[in-house]
Amino acid sequence: MSAILRTAVRRQALARSHGSLGCTTTTTTTTTFSTARASILRTPAAASVARSFHSARPALYEYDKDIYGFRTPRVFETPDYSEAERGNRNDNANLVRLVHMYRLHGHKAAEVDPLGITHSEKIFQLDPARYGIADPKRTFPVDGIVHVGEAADPAVSKSEAPLEEIIAHLRKSYCGRIGYEFTHIENLSERKWFAQLVESYNYKKMESTEKKRIFELLSKSEVFDHFMAKKFPQVKRYGLEGAESMMIVLDTLFKEANLAGIRDVVMCMPHRGRLNLLTDLFEYDPTALFHKVKGNAEFPEDIPAAGDVLSHLATSVDLTYGAQKTPVHVAMLHNPSHLEAANPVALGKARAKQMYMYEAGQESDCYIGDRVMCVQMHGDAAFCGQGVVTETLGLANLPHFTAGGSVHVIVNNQIGYTTPAMNARSSYYSSDVAKMISCPVIHVNADHPEDVAHATAIAFEYRNKFRKDVIIDLIAYRRMGHNELDEPSFTQPAMYKNIRARPSVPKLYEQKLTAEGVVSDSAAIETMRTDYFNKLDKHLEASYNYTPKADTLKNKWSTMTIPTTAVTTPNTGVAIDTLRDIGRRSIETPEGTAVHPRVQKYHIDARLRKVEDGNAVDWASAEAMAFGSLLLEGSHVRISGQDVGRGTFSQRHAMLVDQNTERTTIPLNNLVQSGTSSDSTNRQGKLEIANSSLSEFAVLGFEYGVSWETPNRLCIWEAQFGDFFNGAQIIIDTFINSGETKWLRQSGLVMLLPHGYENGGPEHSSCRIERFLQLCDQTYDVNEAPGDVNMHVVNPTTPAQYFHVLRRQLHRNYRKPLIIASPKSLLRHPLCTSPLSAMEPGTTFLPVIDDPSRPTSPKRVMFVSGKIYYELVKERTSRGLESDVAIVRVEELCPLPIGELRDVVEGYASDGAVEWTWVQEEPQNQGAYTFVEPRLRELLPEGAKLNYHGRKPSAAPATGISKRYRIEQDAVVKGAF
């Protein structure tokens, strides 16, 4: 059997067994859809689909089975065609072909473009004459071919119908103002279900109350834009004019979610229409909004934060629909100006929220996605142009990343800034990229709000049934330019001549409702608009005396503080007996597990020896002890990245794989059950090992979203090699580095970036630590306290230091991103070990480690950071210079430990030291030197100079020529003396 087939078999078996968040019974969620629309295709024989391949071949592997965090959706299978239906399909094969062509190509003939830019085509595949069935009066049996509803009950299909009725039904279903793409879905059951849903959909008239709700939202959005244009004509607000139906999409989504029992919606969106949505649907205080529009801060002036622009504001709101007693909580996330960068963040937060419910015991009987839904808003040009969209879509169905299906809404302006579609993409639709994950797409004409509501309800029904992503392509236009100060006719004169001649979407809908008699009093309509305008005007007046409040550190974050006062210095040590127990349990496997012999010898047996001895614990063992001790304290740990289960350098082996069955075990998740905890009633936390796709941008953004959800989970993203974070630079710049100062949102995300010059070449040597230090905001004035820095950057050189800094991350009463320049060769370096006593109670992370041999009268003091320390110590010993040269390790680079360094400098200065040197293996324009030098030199004795020794400035981090590397490294190490 090929590897591809083995993978398919394995995934199918696992999907059937492990979709639940721990449930033993299956629950079915109902929505406001009628039973007819929600039903699966009826057939006379209701037998399940029997796929001979799967029934004949059981899963060969059990990879990830029973692993914490492995989540997949329910699997639904529609009944196969009955014998009679198969016979009917064979007898009427040409009708089958015609029906399939409507399902496949009908969207191309649909009237989904309000501007008519993409004209509805005459699709020759839809001509019945091509299939020899041109007689419109000919009657066909339709069982197993197409659902043609009875007039009395569209949910019940006729058994036969004339061709003209069949075609009329197909055109109504597939060629109206909604176009469907679903035939690319790989799963037959999903395709059949979708066709049944579309063809049996009952386009019943909306109640007048529903229509008035739509009209109210459209009108309020338009009035808001007009108000802003009048009061703030020079403000770029990125209004919603032309795409007001976006409000209907979201209102319908939230209503369906609320009625289906979803508790939380996590949402991200770009700038277009953001202020309309905040004010008109999300109940954001217009007074606060206008306060910000006038150039004021969105939080109290005494909070030392930078804030963000108007179009990045965020909020959360509880919305209740119908007779529901429990609201749906909708949280709109902050976003940067980098389009689509917030998508993976929202996905990560949505998954973490659902997992939190499960871990807290709130939801033990639900599947992923039952209670939390992710909604991602997009622009048409960005959806097909930004690579992070593709990366995030790639996470959608991965067991350790899925959030149970996202609803994607493309607000399709049919232009990207000034670039038309023909120059913006190579595909027919901007949504085509989503077909890579078999994602159905629903295109809908935004000029027709009721069709928009229908399309949205169908999209939600699919998502809620299959827990997979779905796309709503809201084809609209942009009445203004990219912003209100832009003139779009410079580049699109024909398009904007068309747009400016068109009535607005609210006006078109008003005309429709007036014709139907739903609204008839034009004076009342105008009064409604005027009242809302005047309401906004009153809020504008109130904004002059408005004092904002700090919207931060609430709910799960209420125990945290802004680290300016009341900061804790935690004791991160753990009892030695507990550490030994964790070390032993960290390599235990179920009886009968066939461990790889090299793993047994070099990992399991070696760890047992080191743990029992207690004097030389290596890096991976210290990490396991850090993880295990946090788990025993009830915290959860999630480590994500490429190959993190084993570790890039085969050092971690946090998951052990049976060599016969591929059944995996994570020993650290069985600590309490194994009797490690003295109080077995305590529920230990769980370790989630999330081997990721080959993505950095989306995966790092996802983990940042996880870290936003709760402060009590240690969230780690590990790069294969340190330099690989480059692919995620936007997440670092716009979220990790600046998220707190812009939005007052803390994150405790840890980045592990393997770093060290070991002949690995330009991209496998450096984690470019200088880039992170350049982003750090520590003051240059050494006489000032370091203050509340935005990130912590460390380069630890012992396993104990690594142990403590990981535990410190959860034991402080605030959260900061932690950047760790993690080791490669030090993972197995014989000198890079720690005794258990260095991790016992009373010990903690040391920002500076003075020379252990502490020369009494050194002439020279070297300051170093990272693994170069061990090479320098070896060279010093070989030269017999232990009494002449002191080597001081700077373990924490930001905040640079000014107090500790001052003490070290004063101590050695009093002992007669006269030469001070910063030594690093990185080039001079890289590494920590440029960050440390202006601060460290101010701590030296008056008149003293801080020398530099290391590689000369270089464009590349390292050479790729082995001989040159050895020459350079020798020059750094030996030349230092």
C-alpha positions, 0 to 999 in steps of 0.5 A, a space after each residue: 500500500 502506498 504511503 498516501 493510501 496508508 495516510 488516508 486510511 489512518 486519518 479516516 479511522 482516527 476521525 471516526 474514533 477521536 473527534 470528541 472532546 472526551 464525550 461518550 455520546 453524540 449530541 446533535 445541534 439544531 438550528 433555525 433551519 427547517 427540518 427540510 433544509 437540515 435533512 440529509 438526502 432521503 433514499 428508500 434504503 437508509 443503509 450507511 455507505 459501505 466503502 469496501 476499501 476502508 472496511 477491508 483494510 483496518 488502520 495500519 497505524 495509531 499515530 496520535 491516537 489518545 494524544 491530548 489535544 488530538 481533535 477532529 470533527 464528527 464524521 457524517 455519511 449520507 446513505 448510499 444510492 439504493 439499488 433502484 436509484 442506481 438503476 434510475 441513474 444508469 437509465 437516465 445518465 444524460 439527465 445525471 450529466 445535466 444536473 451535475 453540470 448545473 452543480 458544477 457550472 451554475 455559479 458562472 451563470 448566476 447574477 452575483 455581481 451587482 455592477 455587472 463587471 463579470 457578466 453572467 455567461 451563457 454556459 454551454 454545458 447547461 444546454 440540455 440539447 448537448 445531452 440529447 434531452 431537449 424536449 421540455 415536456 419529457 418527464 423524467 424519474 428523478 429519484 437519486 438524481 435531483 431533488 425537485 420539491 413538492 409545492 406543498 413541502 419542498 423538503 419532499 422530492 417529487 418522484 418525477 418531473 418534466 424537463 422544463 420543471 427540472 431545469 427551472 428548478 436547477 436555474 432557481 437553485 444554482 443560477 440566481 443571485 447566489 452561486 454555489 461551488 461545492 463539487 470540488 469537495 472530496 467527501 461524497 457525503 458532503 457533496 450529496 448533503 450540500 446538493 440536497 440542501 441547496 435543491 430543497 431549500 425553501 425560499 419562503 418569504 421572510 417575516 416582516 420583522 426580519 425584513 425590518 431588522 435588515 432594513 434597520 441595520 442597513 440604514 444605520 450603517 449608511 447614516 453612520 457613514 454620512 454622519 462621519 463624512 459630515 462631522 469628520 470629512 478629513 478622517 480615513 474611516 474606511 466606510 462600508 458604503 456599497 457593502 452594507 450587506 456585510 452587516 446582514 451576513 454577520 447578524 445572521 451568523 450570530 443569530 444562527 450561532 446563538 440559536 444553535 447553542 454556540 457560546 462564543 464567536 472569535 472574530 477578526 476583520 480588516 479595516 473596511 466597515 469596522 467602525 460601522 460594525 462596532 457602532 451599529 451591531 457591537 454596541 461600542 459606545 459612540 462617545 468613546 469612538 468619537 473621543 478617539 476620532 478626535 485624536 485622543 487615546 482609547 485608554 487613560 492618559 496615565 497608562 504608558 502605552 502607544 495605542 493604535 489607529 482608529 480602524 484597529 479598535 476592538 470590542 466584545 459584546 453579548 448578543 441574544 436572539 429570539 427566545 434564547 436565554 443564553 447570549 452568544 459572546 462575540 469578541 472582535 480581535 485587534 488587528 494590525 494594518 498588515 492584512 490577514 495577519 490576524 486570521 491565525 491569531 483568531 483561529 488559535 484563540 477560538 481553539 484555545 477557548 474551546 479547549 479551556 471549556 473542556 479542561 475546566 470541566 464545562 464541556 465534557 460532552 461536546 466536539 470541537 466547534 460545538 460551543 465556539 466559532 471562528 469568523 474571519 473577515 477578508 478583502 478580496 485582493 488580500 484573500 488571494 494575495 496574502 500567503 498567510 491566508 493559504 497557511 491559515 487555511 492549511 491549519 483548518 483541518 489539522 487535529 492540533 489546530 482545528 477550531 471546528 470550522 471557520 466561517 470566512 466572509 470575503 467583502 469583495 469590493 472587486 478591486 484592491 486599492 486601485 488594482 482591478 481583479 485581472 491584475 490582482 489574481 490568476 484565478 477566476 474568483 478570489 476565493 479559489 485558493 480555499 479549494 485546497 482544503 475542499 472548502 465550499 464557496 457561496 457567492 452572493 450579490 450584496 445588493 440583495 440583502 435577503 439573498 445574503 441572509 439565505 446564503 449566510 444561513 446555508 453557510 452556517 448550516 454546513 459549518 455546523 454540520 461538518 465542523 469545516 471551513 466555508 466561505 461566503 463571497 459577498 460580491 459588492 463594491 466600494 462607493 468611495 476610494 480605498 479611503 474617503 480621501 482617495 479619488 478612485 476615478 483616477 484609475 477606474 473611471 468606468 467602474 466609478 461612473 457606474 457606482 455613482 449612478 447607482 442607488 445605495 444598498 439601503 435605498 434599493 432595499 427600501 424600494 423593495 420593502 415599499 413595493 411589498 408594503 412592509 414599509 409605507 411611511 416615508 416620513 417614518 423612515 426619514 424620522 428613523 434616520 434623523 433620530 439615529 443621526 441626532 443620537 450620534 450627534 449627542 454622543 459627539 457632544 458627550 465625547 468632549 467630556 469623556 474619560 476612557 477606561 482601561 479595557 484590560 486584564 479582565 476575567 481569566 486575566 484578572 489576577 495579572 497586573 501591568 508590571 509597573 507595581 506589585 510585581 512578584 519575583 517568584 521562587 521557581 525551585 521544585 523539591 528534588 524528590 518531585 524532580 526525580 519522580 518527574 524525570 522517571 515518569 517522563 520516559 515511562 511507556 505502557 507495558 508492551 510498547 516497543 521503543 526504538 532501541 536507540 531511543 531506549 539506550 540514549 534517551 530513556 536509559 541515559 535519563 534514568 541514570 542522570 536522574 538517579 545520580 542527580 549531578 548532571 541533568 541535561 537540557 532535555 531532562 531539565 525541560 521535561 522537569 519544568 513541563 512536568 512540575 507545571 503540569 502537577 501545579 495544574 497548568 497546561 503546556 502546549 508546544 508547537 512547531 515543526 517536529 517538536 515531539 521528537 525535537 529537531 535534534 532528537 533531544 526531546 522525545 516528549 512523545 514515544 512511538 511504538 515501533 510496531 503500531 506507531 501508537 504514541 504516548 506522552 508520558 508526562 500526561 500520566 504523572 498523577 495517575 502514576 502516583 507522582 503527586 503527593 495529592 492524587 486528588 489534584 487534577 494535573 495539567 496536560 501537555 499538548 504536543 502539536 507537530 505543525 505544518 511547514 508554516 511559520 507565519 500562520 503557526 506562530 500567529 496561531 500560538 499567539 492567539 492561544 496565549 491571548 486566551 488564558 494566562 495559565 497555559 505555557 504556550 511555546 513555539 519552537 523553530 526548527 532552526 532559529 533563523 526560520 522565524 523570518 517567515 513570521 516576521 509580521 507576527 513578531 512585529 505587529 503582535 508579539 513585540 507591540 501588542 501590549 503597548 498598542 492594545 493593552 493585551 498581554 501574552 506569555 508566548 515563548 519562542 524557542 529559537 535554536 542558535 549557535 555557530 557550529 558550521 551550519 551555514 547562513 540559515 542554520 546558525 543564528 536566530 538573529 537575536 539582534 532583531 529581537 533586541 532592536 525591537 525591545 524598548 529598554 531605556 539606554 539610561 543606566 541610571 533609570 530602572 529598566 522599566 516595563 520592557 515589552 519582551 524578555 530575551 534570554 540566552 541561557 547556558 545551563 539546563 537549570 537556567 532553562 528550567 527556571 526561565 520556563 517556570 518563571 513564565 507562569 509564576 509571575 503575576 504578569 505576562 511578557 513574550 519570552 524569546 529564548 536563544 536555545 542551544 543545539 550542541 549544548 543539548 549534549 555537551 558534557 559540561 552543559 549539565 546542572 545538578 538537581 540542587 540547582 533546581 530545588 526550592 530557593 533557586 531561581 533564574 540568574 540574569 547574570 552568572 559570574 565566573 564560577 572560578 572567580 579570579 581574585 585579581 584578574 587583568 581582563 574581564 570578558 562578557 559573553 552570552 550563549 554557548 561561546 562561553 564553553 569554548 572560551 573556558 576550554 581555551 582559557 584552561 589550555 592557556 592556564 589563564 584562570 587567574 588572569 581572565 574572568 568570564 561573565 555570562 549575560 543570561 538575560 539580554 532584555 531587560 539587560 540586568 543593569 544592577 547585577 552587571 554594575 555589581 560585577 563590574 564594581 567587584 572586578 574593578 576593585 580587584 584590579 581589572 583594567 580590560 573589559 571586552 564583549 566577546 561574541 561569535 556573531 558578526 559585529 553588526 549582529 548578535 547582542 553587541 549593538 544592544 549591550 554596548 551602549 548600556 554596558 560601557 556606561 557601567 565601566 569605571 571612568 575612562 575605561 573602554 568596552 572592547 569588541 571581539 568577534 566576527 567582523 561585520 557581515 551581510 550573511 549571519 555565517 559562512 557556508 564554507 566549512 574551512 572558512 568557518 573553522 578559521 573564523 571560529 578559531 580566530 574568535 575563540 583563540 584571539 580573545 586571549 
